[in-house]
């Protein structure tokens, strides 16, 4: 019997066919090869790749479901996901065996004429694919017109270069991975724009029954990245909000001093929920141990719920997240 991970039978890594997805999966392939394993990429087509509709219209998890189907069927051995796209509910068939070192999770602005966010005139057309970004942009009260945006990175940047849009807001991680950071005009700090939970992180997934492969992939895991992602996604799960909900979260490993003056690492977590029309934003923060990352996320989510996030998110469900591009009162301010 041919053993997987050899030249005759390399590990098959399932990935979408976009440049970004191939680049992300390629980093996992190269990391496996560096450990002495053999691996190759297998392109899997998804419904999201064949539709121009907004993500919230074609369905949550559309970019991950096809990969998981191939993984379950045994046609691929490993799936590489943008972690933020995965459902928060665990699937016992699969194990996320590795979360490699995370890219900078912030959102960034790519604007015409090198402008930063505060320099965009009222009425500027800003493209975004996420209700979370739209809601937070509106909450800043800059009078921007929010325009729905789909397509790969080059398509999005071209809309600015050709004057169709004045700016776009995208994840910094994606631009970094395809070497397009030179297009960025401003990195948006969390006080302006909390990123999506797990933004910038990859999830390297395999079948739970493949214990040997789980062990091999675990060598690619970064404990700090795992702790931050676990905290952020626990917050999202406790809020019972999907990956297209207007919820942001950012966890960071920080250093502090314990009672005996020793330097220790802790987890700092910020979370928030916003009304789609920008009329209200609720934020909270907490600090805890890396070992209790999941509980930290759940506790902060409960605090947000007590502050009113439940009503905000219930309103988004009744209104429909697909309405995130509707003009808001904020956008009509002078």
ChimeraX attribute file (.defattr): number of C-alpha atoms within 10 A of each C-alpha:
attribute: neighborCount
match mode: 1-to-1
recipient: residues
	/A:1	3
	/A:2	9
	/A:3	10
	/A:4	16
	/A:5	19
	/A:6	13
	/A:7	12
	/A:8	10
	/A:9	13
	/A:10	18
	/A:11	24
	/A:12	22
	/A:13	26
	/A:14	28
	/A:15	28
	/A:16	25
	/A:17	16
	/A:18	15
	/A:19	14
	/A:20	20
	/A:21	19
	/A:22	18
	/A:23	16
	/A:24	21
	/A:25	25
	/A:26	18
	/A:27	14
	/A:28	24
	/A:29	21
	/A:30	14
	/A:31	18
	/A:32	20
	/A:33	16
	/A:34	10
	/A:35	12
	/A:36	10
	/A:37	17
	/A:38	20
	/A:39	24
	/A:40	19
	/A:41	21
	/A:42	20
	/A:43	16
	/A:44	18
	/A:45	16
	/A:46	17
	/A:47	14
	/A:48	19
	/A:49	15
	/A:50	8
	/A:51	12
	/A:52	13
	/A:53	14
	/A:54	16
	/A:55	20
	/A:56	21
	/A:57	11
	/A:58	14
	/A:59	13
	/A:60	16
	/A:61	18
	/A:62	17
	/A:63	23
	/A:64	22
	/A:65	16
	/A:66	19
	/A:67	26
	/A:68	23
	/A:69	13
	/A:70	16
	/A:71	22
	/A:72	15
	/A:73	10
	/A:74	13
	/A:75	14
	/A:76	24
	/A:77	22
	/A:78	32
	/A:79	27
	/A:80	28
	/A:81	24
	/A:82	20
	/A:83	21
	/A:84	22
	/A:85	22
	/A:86	20
	/A:87	18
	/A:88	18
	/A:89	10
	/A:90	10
	/A:91	11
	/A:92	9
	/A:93	12
	/A:94	19
	/A:95	18
	/A:96	23
	/A:97	23
	/A:98	25
	/A:99	25
	/A:100	23
	/A:101	16
	/A:102	18
	/A:103	17
	/A:104	14
	/A:105	22
	/A:106	20
	/A:107	24
	/A:108	25
	/A:109	23
	/A:110	27
	/A:111	25
	/A:112	20
	/A:113	11
	/A:114	14
	/A:115	17
	/A:116	18
	/A:117	22
	/A:118	9
	/A:119	10
	/A:120	18
	/A:121	13
	/A:122	16
	/A:123	16
	/A:124	16
	/A:125	20
	/A:126	25
	/A:127	28
	/A:128	22
	/A:129	23
	/A:130	25
	/A:131	27
	/A:132	26
	/A:133	29
	/A:134	29
	/A:135	27
	/A:136	26
	/A:137	26
	/A:138	25
	/A:139	23
	/A:140	17
	/A:141	18
	/A:142	21
	/A:143	23
	/A:144	25
	/A:145	23
	/A:146	28
	/A:147	19
	/A:148	19
	/A:149	21
	/A:150	16
	/A:151	16
	/A:152	13
	/A:153	17
	/A:154	12
	/A:155	12
	/A:156	21
	/A:157	23
	/A:158	12
	/A:159	17
	/A:160	20
	/A:161	16
	/A:162	10
	/A:163	12
	/A:164	12
	/A:165	21
	/A:166	23
	/A:167	30
	/A:168	24
	/A:169	26
	/A:170	24
	/A:171	21
	/A:172	22
	/A:173	22
	/A:174	25
	/A:175	18
	/A:176	15
	/A:177	17
	/A:178	16
	/A:179	10
	/A:180	15
	/A:181	15
	/A:182	9
	/A:183	15
	/A:184	20
	/A:185	18
	/A:186	16
	/A:187	18
	/A:188	19
	/A:189	12
	/A:190	16
	/A:191	8
	/A:192	14
	/A:193	23
	/A:194	25
	/A:195	24
	/A:196	28
	/A:197	27
	/A:198	29
	/A:199	26
	/A:200	25
	/A:201	24
	/A:202	26
	/A:203	23
	/A:204	25
	/A:205	25
	/A:206	27
	/A:207	22
	/A:208	16
	/A:209	12
	/A:210	12
	/A:211	13
	/A:212	10
	/A:213	19
	/A:214	21
	/A:215	12
	/A:216	15
	/A:217	23
	/A:218	16
	/A:219	15
	/A:220	18
	/A:221	17
	/A:222	14
	/A:223	14
	/A:224	19
	/A:225	22
	/A:226	21
	/A:227	21
	/A:228	26
	/A:229	30
	/A:230	22
	/A:231	32
	/A:232	30
	/A:233	28
	/A:234	23
	/A:235	32
	/A:236	29
	/A:237	18
	/A:238	16
	/A:239	21
	/A:240	15
	/A:241	20
	/A:242	18
	/A:243	26
	/A:244	21
	/A:245	25
	/A:246	27
	/A:247	30
	/A:248	26
	/A:249	30
	/A:250	24
	/A:251	26
	/A:252	20
	/A:253	18
	/A:254	12
	/A:255	13
	/A:256	12
	/A:257	11
	/A:258	10
	/A:259	6
	/A:260	6
	/A:261	8
	/A:262	10
	/A:263	11
	/A:264	11
	/A:265	17
	/A:266	19
	/A:267	23
	/A:268	21
	/A:269	23
	/A:270	23
	/A:271	27
	/A:272	25
	/A:273	30
	/A:274	27
	/A:275	27
	/A:276	32
	/A:277	23
	/A:278	19
	/A:279	16
	/A:280	15
	/A:281	19
	/A:282	16
	/A:283	20
	/A:284	15
	/A:285	18
	/A:286	15
	/A:287	18
	/A:288	17
	/A:289	16
	/A:290	23
	/A:291	11
	/A:292	14
	/A:293	27
	/A:294	19
	/A:295	17
	/A:296	24
	/A:297	32
	/A:298	20
	/A:299	17
	/A:300	27
	/A:301	30
	/A:302	16
	/A:303	17
	/A:304	21
	/A:305	18
	/A:306	11
	/A:307	13
	/A:308	14
	/A:309	24
	/A:310	18
	/A:311	13
	/A:312	18
	/A:313	23
	/A:314	13
	/A:315	14
	/A:316	21
	/A:317	13
	/A:318	8
	/A:319	12
	/A:320	14
	/A:321	20
	/A:322	17
	/A:323	14
	/A:324	26
	/A:325	20
	/A:326	14
	/A:327	17
	/A:328	21
	/A:329	12
	/A:330	19
	/A:331	22
	/A:332	14
	/A:333	12
	/A:334	9
